[in-house]
């Protein structure tokens, strides 16, 4: 057990294929680019991508989707088999395939084939939904959700990722995650001008009432997401603006939000973590950079952090590290670590030893001894391993771990990140993520001391 709640994903699976090459000339018989030296790569698509990403997060995942015996279905089964449990539903035709042709990593054209739709539900699928601890619906309008609507209505999902060609979410769904264009298309019309955040806020509020769901998070691409419970929306900005390949970012957002909600995180914090995760996903190259399915599955938590980092790196994954004293673990720490975990394939927390904390914070610190701090950190679902350093800064430890991303809380100024230059030596990146306002171990101690006087 790794502390992460299991997840059942219900939706329409696709097979995605990328043909990537160079375009340096036009064809002699038509003004179209000639793409040379194409390399081919296949990956799960649609609901299968959401399920695959959740499984790569170290979560126990079951996918309920229409999958047949045609060549595309067989290829998808091979991709998914090492990572998750598949509950297949019968299809009326071959599995849908999406083929993108890219030049210099930019899409030139997309080819679609295969119009298979889920024919009917099975008793096994209904039982999987009925007994699921948490459900994510990824509806691409190809029949899976329609076939299981009665079971989903009796067991409202945590997250519903909609599609204009799909059905409406069942009442009682906790969070619905349309993209901005989808929200405008799906929201009831009343003549309200479509203007940026105003339009997104109006659409989100209208959808909360129309669908009778708890919350709607409209994803805004590089701007983040807008969360509405029906009034006074919350804007969750992206930690950084990335303008790369956004294919699959919606699936990354939905999978992260569903996983965090399944782990017991509040909706606003789950959306914040999902925004950070989707932003990191786009920065890493989007769906075209999804790790190959034949890479080794993530090791169990509690492993030696150096061995963990080495295995993730060997599997072409992203190693994320975050550091701090974590003396009195509070909501600011938890939000930071959850967002950090969404940026890669594992999170190693680098924690100061007792002596290191004492040198930094003074006598009387730490309040919580190292063994207890490690135990609490390891209990968090977002933490894969904990490493300890005795120096004033973690630079020697980072030089051994060589993480791809180093995360610190947003109350640090750039001048206070001596690790940034170190990470550049191996192509790593130091980033700041925002802390929750007013949360700190020192503030907690001061309030506690005042309460005793």
C-alpha angles and dihedrals in degrees: 000000000000099000094252118123117242118251133209114206117201119189150079118319122211136183112233123201128188123198105192127185146122128293113199103142144031125247114261093229099047138015093256129118120259110224110208133195096015118194117201127221130172128200140164115282138195114003088353090062092051090049093045093051091049090050091050087054086067096260127139101244134187118192120204107193144132108272124159138180099270119118094263091050091049091051090050092049090054091051094049102037099086093047113041147004114267121207101190124206121202118265129214092219142352120323115269115259128196117198120190122194110206132188118196085353092300120116115251100175140344126223121201127194137160119059099199116154129192106264102198146335123262131217089247091055093047090050091050090055094042094053098036115126088208134006132205116191115206104184117190094166098254100121107266095106093044090054092052100035094114092053091046092049089055091047107033111209126242092229132018118193103196135202128201089240093049132079129270120275115263115256113266096037107149100218133008118196114199122166115244095261091045091051092053091047096047100040119097110261122238102156096268110157113252102236119155114266093004091057093044091050092048093048093047093050092047091051093049089058097037095049095034092228129146098242144353124210113196109203112223102189113229090004094064122232139309116223120202132182089183099287140039099016124219117229112213107194122210113253088236137002114249122180101189130112106325095185107131095014091117091054090048090051094049094045092050094045092048092048094049092047089049088054090056101261118148118254096252092050091046091053091048090052091046092051091052091046094049091046091052090046092056092044090055092054105277123244092341088065096049106131115258115265092235091062114112115274115251114278119248117272120263092048122139103284094227092052090046092052092047093051094047090048092048088053089054091249129140120260114209124191130187129185143201147111095269088194097157106017110222141168092276091058093047094049091049094050094046091052091046092053089055090062096069150354099284138013123217114190114211108206130189117245119240091261092049092050091048092053091049101039103026135237115334092041137139098045090188116050120235097256091055093045090053092048093052093046093049089052090063113099091221094058118085099177142354126222125189128216127189099197125089091256131028095235096117091048091048091051087058096042095041095197120196092223129029115196129200131172118270094246089077118095120223089253089060093060104084087158091069094078091045093055091052089066091073099027096265126144130225113211137181122225122192121258120217108265116263097009117126138130090239092053091049091052092048092051091048091050092050090051092058094051 
